[in-house]
Amino acid sequence: MKLIIFDCDSTLSSIEGVDELARARGPEAFAQSVALTEAAMNGTSPIDEIFARRLDIIQPHESTCKNVAQLYIEHIEPTAIETVKKLRTADWHIVIVSGGFTQVITPLAHHLGITRVEAVSLTFHPDGSYAGFDTSAPPTRNGGKPEVIAQLKSELQPSQVVMVGDGISDLEAQSEVDTFIGFGRYAQRQRVLAEADHFVQSLDEIPAIIEAS
């Protein structure tokens, strides 16, 4: 069995889900969230330092999360569906590993036929208002994605492991995979561009790369 792991935001979909949740809160929350997201994805601020801060600013409502889940699908990367089908046909097991939110990403995963999502679960009060997040989830901190991938490797015993993503938190997983593919259709981060084993602008470039490796 071969394992391929995809980031979600700015990879499988063009949006950054946390920023869309912030946009629904208002312009000030949106501006603050975007700045914190960029600092984390560019590696200038530790993820664990900004994770709770963003959610404290945004206070996402359960209904807003459902709306943003639909946005993920509406803004899906244009070659994602066919790429996932091709990978599955070639016996690749596909997992999404994301610092985004489980309830928001899962509908996109289902749309793509991906059954496993490793992300961060949110909790809500009975009225749908924000109650918190799973602080134990590895993607809430730097080094979290490689930790998840190490667990997946132990569980699944794959013969080959590939990671695809756009951010520094994805690049951190390079030590746990055979091939790291940087993705640049929506965001080109210079360190990812410089250090990735391969760098692509479209997901449909991936099958040929990994079958040749």
VENSULFEN-V666770 format. One record per residue. N is the residue number from 1. RES is the residue in one small letter. NEAR is the number of other ideal C-beta (glycine too) atoms within 12 Angstrom. Layout:
<<N & RES & NEAR> <N & RES & NEAR>>
//
This chain:
<<1 & m & 19> <2 & k & 27> <3 & l & 36> <4 & i & 44> <5 & i & 48> <6 & f & 46> <7 & d & 48> <8 & c & 52> <9 & d & 42> <10 & s & 39> <11 & t & 49> <12 & l & 46> <13 & s & 40> <14 & s & 27> <15 & i & 34> <16 & e & 39> <17 & g & 49> <18 & v & 51> <19 & d & 35> <20 & e & 35> <21 & l & 41> <22 & a & 32> <23 & r & 27> <24 & a & 25> <25 & r & 26> <26 & g & 16> <27 & p & 12> <28 & e & 14> <29 & a & 27> <30 & f & 23> <31 & a & 19> <32 & q & 25> <33 & s & 34> <34 & v & 27> <35 & a & 23> <36 & l & 32> <37 & t & 41> <38 & e & 25> <39 & a & 24> <40 & a & 37> <41 & m & 38> <42 & n & 25> <43 & g & 22> <44 & t & 20> <45 & s & 21> <46 & p & 22> <47 & i & 35> <48 & d & 23> <49 & e & 16> <50 & i & 32> <51 & f & 36> <52 & a & 24> <53 & r & 26> <54 & r & 40> <55 & l & 34> <56 & d & 19> <57 & i & 28> <58 & i & 39> <59 & q & 28> <60 & p & 40> <61 & h & 23> <62 & e & 24> <63 & s & 19> <64 & t & 31> <65 & c & 37> <66 & k & 25> <67 & n & 23> <68 & v & 39> <69 & a & 36> <70 & q & 22> <71 & l & 29> <72 & y & 42> <73 & i & 28> <74 & e & 18> <75 & h & 26> <76 & i & 32> <77 & e & 38> <78 & p & 18> <79 & t & 24> <80 & a & 36> <81 & i & 22> <82 & e & 21> <83 & t & 36> <84 & v & 34> <85 & k & 19> <86 & k & 23> <87 & l & 35> <88 & r & 21> <89 & t & 14> <90 & a & 21> <91 & d & 18> <92 & w & 30> <93 & h & 28> <94 & i & 41> <95 & v & 41> <96 & i & 46> <97 & v & 48> <98 & s & 49> <99 & g & 50> <100 & g & 53> <101 & f & 45> <102 & t & 29> <103 & q & 34> <104 & v & 44> <105 & i & 45> <106 & t & 31> <107 & p & 29> <108 & l & 40> <109 & a & 33> <110 & h & 17> <111 & h & 25> <112 & l & 34> <113 & g & 19> <114 & i & 34> <115 & t & 16> <116 & r & 27> <117 & v & 35> <118 & e & 39> <119 & a & 38> <120 & v & 40> <121 & s & 25> <122 & l & 38> <123 & t & 22> <124 & f & 22> <125 & h & 13> <126 & p & 8> <127 & d & 10> <128 & g & 18> <129 & s & 18> <130 & y & 27> <131 & a & 18> <132 & g & 22> <133 & f & 33> <134 & d & 24> <135 & t & 18> <136 & s & 14> <137 & a & 31> <138 & p & 31> <139 & p & 44> <140 & t & 37> <141 & r & 26> <142 & n & 28> <143 & g & 23> <144 & g & 34> <145 & k & 44> <146 & p & 30> <147 & e & 25> <148 & v & 39> <149 & i & 38> <150 & a & 25> <151 & q & 23> <152 & l & 31> <153 & k & 27> <154 & s & 14> <155 & e & 16> <156 & l & 23> <157 & q & 14> <158 & p & 26> <159 & s & 14> <160 & q & 24> <161 & v & 36> <162 & v & 43> <163 & m & 46> <164 & v & 53> <165 & g & 47> <166 & d & 44> <167 & g & 45> <168 & i & 37> <169 & s & 46> <170 & d & 48> <171 & l & 36> <172 & e & 36> <173 & a & 47> <174 & q & 30> <175 & s & 18> <176 & e & 30> <177 & v & 36> <178 & d & 25> <179 & t & 28> <180 & f & 41> <181 & i & 41> <182 & g & 39> <183 & f & 43> <184 & g & 28> <185 & r & 28> <186 & y & 30> <187 & a & 30> <188 & q & 21> <189 & r & 32> <190 & q & 20> <191 & r & 24> <192 & v & 36> <193 & l & 24> <194 & a & 16> <195 & e & 21> <196 & a & 31> <197 & d & 25> <198 & h & 27> <199 & f & 29> <200 & v & 33> <201 & q & 22> <202 & s & 23> <203 & l & 40> <204 & d & 23> <205 & e & 25> <206 & i & 42> <207 & p & 30> <208 & a & 18> <209 & i & 27> <210 & i & 33> <211 & e & 19> <212 & a & 12> <213 & s & 19>>
//
